[in-house]
Amino acid sequence: MKIALVDVDSKIPNLALMKISAYHKALGDTVEFHDPLFGDKPDLIYASKVFDFTPDYNYYPPDVPIIKGGTGYNIHSVLSPEIESCYPDYDLYQCDYAIGFTTRGCIRKCQFCLVPEKEGRIHVVGDIYDFWRGQEYLMLLDNNLTALPEQFEKICRQLIKENIKVDFSQGLDIRLITPEMAQLLSQVKLWKQIHFAWDDIRTEKAVLRGIDILTSNGVKPYKLMFYVLIGFNSTPEEDLYRVETLRGLGVDPFVMPYSKSDEYQRRFARWVNHKAIFKSVKWEDYKAS
């Protein structure tokens, strides 16, 4: 059986497609990305789309069954248990680092986030050994690992034991950081900065407390990066205050505009996220230019 895969819009190697590939290869099927010009006609196509605003793929061959999945198509779509349990086929993307989840879901119900609706309340789904086989780097996709302290400790100790460089790609919850968590993080080897978020000015006390806990327990400020959501429930003055407060603490802010079509949000994000400009030009001057 010939299986074709379509990755519509993934920014990183698509974990679902890697598991689908592994499943079908184990059955003896041939698996490759769909090539509308030079590829053979497949017997079955799997298409994955992450974002609902992404245009769909327009080169499907006629009379071939297509299975579409991912949040961009249907927020409730999931892999079958047989496929979900597969070790990812990293060769599909020539991917030399491990990718996976150890938890799904979240305790928060942020209005701008789809995770609670898609994955429900946070729950454990495994550990790093389900998707790691000796790679030097590992990308964790957990949405709120800090919400389960025992699982957080377990995963950190596995990372420390195996000497893995990790990227907590979806971020950790600064409001839940404890001294014990901070001490573990100070021992974990980092692939990238530790990502947090400061989405609401009203959480300032909790954010500053979390940063203080981290830096008091051996985590250097330059290793911290904060996503700063703007344009959702904040004023421009509050946006600037959050960014400058983080800068003053030696922490790296990264602005996430809620509406990329809004001129102010686009411009403010460009100013902050272009680090050479952010370090050398004041917002008042950049705004006026």
C-alpha positions in Angstrom: 0.0 0.0 0.0 1.3 3.5 -0.9 0.7 6.1 1.7 1.2 9.8 1.0 1.5 12.5 3.6 0.7 16.2 3.4 2.1 18.6 6.0 0.0 21.8 5.3 1.5 24.2 7.7 3.7 22.8 10.5 6.4 25.1 11.8 8.3 22.1 13.3 8.4 18.4 12.2 4.8 17.2 12.5 4.6 14.7 15.3 1.3 13.2 14.1 2.6 12.5 10.6 5.8 11.0 12.1 3.7 8.5 14.1 1.4 7.8 11.1 4.5 7.1 9.0 6.0 4.8 11.7 2.6 2.9 11.9 2.3 2.3 8.2 6.0 1.4 7.7 5.6 -1.3 10.4 2.8 -2.7 8.3 5.1 -2.9 5.3 3.5 0.1 3.5 5.6 2.7 1.6 5.3 6.2 3.0 6.4 9.5 1.5 5.3 13.1 1.3 2.9 13.7 -1.5 4.5 15.0 -4.7 1.8 16.2 -7.1 4.2 16.3 -10.1 6.5 13.3 -9.9 5.1 11.1 -7.2 3.2 7.8 -7.9 -0.5 7.9 -7.2 -1.0 6.9 -3.6 -3.7 4.5 -2.2 -4.3 6.8 0.8 -3.4 10.3 1.9 -3.1 11.7 5.4 -3.1 15.5 5.6 -2.3 17.5 8.8 -3.1 21.2 9.4 -2.3 23.0 12.6 -3.8 26.4 12.1 -7.4 27.1 11.0 -6.4 30.3 9.1 -3.9 28.4 6.8 -5.2 27.8 3.2 -5.7 24.2 2.5 -3.5 22.1 0.2 -4.9 22.2 -3.3 -3.1 19.4 -5.1 -4.9 16.2 -4.0 -5.2 13.7 -6.8 -8.8 12.6 -7.7 -10.3 9.4 -6.5 -7.8 8.9 -3.6 -9.2 8.6 0.0 -8.0 11.5 2.2 -7.8 11.5 6.0 -7.6 15.0 7.3 -6.6 15.8 10.9 -5.1 18.4 13.2 -6.6 21.5 14.9 -6.6 23.4 11.6 -9.2 21.0 10.3 -11.0 19.8 13.4 -10.2 20.7 17.0 -11.4 17.3 18.2 -9.4 15.2 15.8 -7.1 12.6 17.4 -4.9 9.7 16.3 -6.1 6.2 16.9 -4.6 4.6 19.9 -2.6 2.2 17.7 -1.0 5.2 15.9 -0.6 7.4 19.0 1.4 4.8 20.7 4.0 4.5 17.9 7.6 5.7 18.3 7.9 8.6 15.8 9.5 8.1 12.5 12.1 10.9 12.8 13.7 9.9 9.4 10.6 11.3 7.7 11.9 14.9 8.4 15.6 13.9 8.8 15.0 15.1 12.3 18.0 14.6 14.7 16.2 15.6 17.9 13.3 14.0 19.8 9.8 15.5 20.0 6.9 14.6 22.2 4.4 15.0 25.0 4.5 13.7 28.5 1.3 15.4 29.5 -1.8 16.7 27.6 -4.2 19.4 28.6 -4.0 22.4 31.0 -5.5 23.7 34.2 -6.0 27.1 32.8 -8.9 28.3 30.7 -7.4 31.2 28.8 -10.0 32.6 26.3 -7.4 32.9 23.5 -6.1 29.2 23.9 -7.6 26.1 22.3 -5.8 23.6 24.5 -8.5 23.1 27.2 -11.2 22.5 24.6 -9.0 20.2 22.5 -7.1 18.2 25.3 -9.2 18.8 28.4 -7.9 18.8 32.0 -4.2 18.1 32.3 -3.2 14.5 32.5 0.0 12.3 32.2 0.5 10.5 28.9 4.0 9.1 29.3 7.6 10.2 29.8 10.6 11.0 27.6 11.4 7.3 27.0 8.3 7.0 24.8 9.9 9.2 22.1 13.6 9.6 23.0 16.3 7.2 21.9 19.6 8.8 22.8 19.2 12.1 20.9 21.3 15.0 22.3 18.3 17.4 22.0 14.7 17.0 23.0 11.7 19.3 22.3 8.9 18.9 24.9 5.5 19.9 23.7 3.7 19.8 27.0 1.3 22.8 27.5 1.7 23.1 31.3 4.0 20.6 32.8 4.4 22.8 35.9 0.7 22.1 36.8 1.7 18.5 37.8 4.6 18.9 40.2 5.3 15.1 40.5 5.5 14.7 36.7 7.6 17.9 36.4 10.1 16.4 38.9 10.1 13.0 37.1 10.7 14.6 33.7 13.4 16.9 34.9 15.2 14.1 36.7 15.1 12.0 33.5 16.5 14.9 31.5 19.3 15.4 34.1 20.1 11.7 34.2 20.4 11.4 30.5 22.3 14.7 30.0 19.7 15.9 27.4 19.5 19.5 26.2 15.8 20.4 26.4 13.5 23.0 24.8 10.3 23.5 26.8 8.8 24.7 23.6 5.3 25.5 24.8 6.5 27.2 27.9 6.2 26.7 31.7 3.7 28.5 34.0 5.6 31.1 35.9 2.7 31.4 38.5 3.3 27.8 39.6 7.1 27.8 40.0 8.3 26.7 43.4 11.8 26.7 44.8 12.0 23.0 44.3 11.1 23.3 40.6 13.6 26.2 40.2 16.4 24.1 41.7 15.6 21.3 39.2 15.6 23.7 36.3 19.0 25.1 37.3 20.4 21.5 36.8 18.7 20.8 33.5 20.7 21.4 30.4 18.9 23.9 28.1 18.7 23.8 24.3 16.9 27.1 24.2 15.7 29.7 26.8 13.0 28.6 29.2 9.8 30.0 27.9 7.1 31.6 30.1 4.3 34.0 29.5 3.0 37.3 30.9 -0.3 37.7 29.2 -2.2 39.8 31.7 -1.0 42.8 33.7 -3.1 41.6 36.7 -0.7 38.7 37.2 2.3 41.0 37.8 2.8 39.9 41.4 2.9 36.2 40.5 5.2 36.8 37.5 7.7 38.8 39.6 7.5 36.3 42.4 8.2 33.5 39.9 11.2 35.3 38.4 12.6 35.9 41.9 12.2 32.3 42.8 14.0 31.2 39.7 16.9 33.6 39.9 17.3 32.9 43.7 17.7 29.2 42.9 20.4 29.3 40.3 18.5 30.1 37.0 20.2 33.0 35.3 17.9 35.8 34.0 19.2 35.6 30.5 18.0 32.0 30.3 14.4 33.2 30.7 12.2 34.3 27.8 8.6 35.7 28.3 5.9 35.7 25.6 4.0 38.9 26.0 0.5 38.8 24.5 -0.7 42.2 23.3 -4.0 43.4 21.9 -6.2 41.0 23.7 -7.1 42.6 27.0 -4.3 45.2 27.5 -3.6 48.8 26.7 -0.5 50.0 24.8 0.7 51.5 28.1 0.4 48.2 29.8 2.2 46.5 26.9 5.1 48.8 27.3 5.1 48.5 31.0 5.4 44.7 30.9 8.1 44.7 28.3 10.2 47.3 30.1 9.7 45.5 33.5 11.0 42.3 32.0 13.9 44.1 30.3 14.8 45.7 33.7 15.1 42.3 35.3 17.4 41.1 32.6 14.7 38.8 31.1 14.0 38.6 27.4 10.5 39.6 26.3 9.0 38.3 23.0 5.7 40.0 21.9 2.9 38.0 20.5 0.3 40.2 18.7 -3.3 38.9 19.1 -4.2 40.5 15.8 -1.5 40.6 13.2 -3.7 42.8 11.0 -3.5 45.6 13.6 -0.9 48.2 12.7 0.1 49.1 16.3 0.4 45.4 17.4 2.6 44.6 14.3 4.8 47.6 14.9 5.2 47.0 18.6 6.1 43.4 18.0 8.7 44.3 15.4 10.3 46.8 17.8 10.5 44.3 20.7 11.3 41.2 18.8 14.1 42.7 16.6 16.7 42.6 19.4 19.2 45.0 17.9 16.5 47.7 17.5 15.0 46.9 20.9 18.4 47.4 22.6 19.2 50.7 20.8 16.0 52.5 20.1 13.3 53.7 22.5 9.7 52.9 21.7 8.8 56.6 21.5 11.4 57.1 18.8 10.6 53.9 17.0 6.8 54.7 17.1 7.5 58.2 15.7 9.8 57.0 12.9 
